[in-house]
């Protein structure tokens, strides 16, 4: 069983889930996502995205949620530092990947496999409608810029 607890804001979570999804497919497993509704991202996964059979979502509201604690206590834990040490570029080293235990819990905002696409993330209809309305006047050459204001002092 492969479990990912994506950390941080929306884009960090999407990147971590995409990486874990790739790893789950290499292992021939379905991915379980621990989606923490907190001050960094205060909504459930289903409030943003359509359900997908590729992901089993568990929404939690506390770091002390018994389901999360149980999965952590019964799994091999992988954190950011472990990922940094055991990847080359954006890819987990093969010799590390093959040593992962059957039950593995990854808590990270890092990517460890490059994302080819974001097919797991289809916005719910109401959100897609808002996206379509906002972007309807965009030209094909539109460029977006993410300006950080509050959450990352070095980036500011």
C-alpha positions in Angstrom: 0.0 0.0 0.0 1.4 3.4 -1.0 0.2 6.4 0.9 1.0 10.0 0.2 0.4 13.0 2.5 1.0 15.9 0.2 2.2 19.0 2.1 1.8 22.7 1.5 -0.4 24.6 -0.9 -2.3 23.4 -3.9 0.5 23.2 -6.5 2.9 21.5 -4.0 0.2 18.9 -3.3 -0.6 18.3 -7.0 3.1 17.8 -7.7 3.6 15.3 -4.8 0.4 13.4 -5.7 1.6 13.1 -9.4 4.9 11.8 -8.3 3.3 9.3 -5.9 0.9 8.2 -8.6 3.8 7.4 -10.9 5.4 5.4 -8.1 2.2 3.6 -7.3 1.9 2.6 -11.0 5.4 1.2 -10.9 4.5 -0.8 -7.9 1.1 -1.9 -9.4 -0.9 -0.3 -6.6 -3.6 2.2 -6.1 -2.6 5.4 -4.3 -4.0 6.5 -1.0 -3.9 10.2 -0.4 -4.1 11.7 3.1 -5.5 15.2 2.3 -5.0 17.5 5.3 -7.5 20.3 5.4 -5.5 23.0 7.2 -4.6 26.7 7.0 -2.4 26.0 4.0 -5.3 24.6 2.1 -8.6 24.6 4.0 -10.9 22.5 1.8 -11.5 18.8 1.0 -10.1 17.3 -2.2 -13.6 16.8 -3.5 -14.4 20.5 -3.2 -11.8 21.0 -5.9 -11.6 17.9 -8.1 -13.7 15.2 -9.5 -13.3 11.7 -8.0 -10.9 9.4 -9.8 -10.6 5.6 -9.4 -6.8 6.1 -9.4 -6.9 7.8 -5.9 -8.3 6.8 -2.6 -8.8 10.1 -0.7 -8.9 10.4 3.1 -9.7 13.9 4.2 -8.4 14.8 7.6 -8.7 17.9 9.8 -6.2 17.3 12.5 -2.6 16.0 12.5 -3.8 13.7 15.3 -6.4 12.0 13.1 -6.4 8.3 14.1 -6.4 7.1 10.5 -3.3 9.1 9.7 -1.5 8.0 12.9 -2.4 4.4 12.3 -1.0 4.5 8.8 2.1 6.2 9.9 2.8 3.7 12.7 2.3 0.7 10.5 4.3 1.9 7.5 7.8 2.8 6.3 8.0 6.6 6.6 9.5 8.7 3.9 10.0 12.4 4.3 11.6 15.3 2.3 15.1 14.6 3.5 14.9 10.9 2.5 13.6 11.9 -0.9 16.4 14.4 -1.4 19.1 11.9 -0.5 17.6 9.1 -2.6 16.9 10.8 -5.9 18.9 11.8 -8.9 17.4 14.9 -10.4 13.7 14.4 -10.2 13.7 10.6 -10.1 14.0 8.2 -7.2 17.0 6.1 -7.5 16.1 2.6 -8.6 18.0 0.9 -5.9 16.1 3.0 -3.3 12.7 2.4 -4.9 13.1 -1.3 -4.9 13.9 -1.4 -1.2 10.6 0.4 -0.2 8.5 -1.7 2.0 5.0 -3.0 1.0 3.4 -0.4 3.2 5.0 3.0 2.6 3.9 6.4 3.8 5.4 9.4 2.1 4.9 12.9 3.6 6.3 15.6 1.2 5.8 18.6 -1.0 8.6 17.4 -3.2 8.4 15.7 -6.6 10.3 12.5 -7.1 9.1 11.7 -10.6 8.6 14.3 -13.2 4.9 15.1 -14.0 4.0 14.4 -17.6 0.5 15.8 -17.1 -2.1 16.5 -14.4 -4.8 14.1 -15.5 -5.7 13.2 -11.9 -7.0 16.7 -11.3 -10.2 17.5 -13.1 -11.9 20.5 -11.5 -15.5 20.0 -10.3 -18.1 21.5 -12.6 -18.7 24.7 -10.5 -15.0 25.4 -10.4 -14.5 24.6 -14.1 -17.3 27.0 -14.9 -15.5 29.8 -12.9 -12.2 28.9 -14.6 -13.9 29.1 -18.1 -15.5 32.4 -17.3 -12.2 34.0 -16.0 -10.1 32.6 -18.9 -12.6 33.2 -21.7 -10.9 36.5 -22.7 -7.3 35.1 -22.6 -5.3 35.0 -25.8 -3.4 31.9 -26.8 -0.3 33.7 -25.8 -1.3 34.5 -22.2 1.5 34.2 -19.6 0.8 33.7 -15.9 3.1 34.9 -13.1 2.8 33.6 -9.5 3.8 36.4 -7.1 4.4 35.2 -3.6 3.4 37.7 -0.9 3.0 36.0 2.4 4.2 32.4 2.6 7.8 32.2 1.4 10.2 34.8 2.6 13.1 34.0 0.2 10.8 34.0 -2.8 9.3 37.4 -1.8 
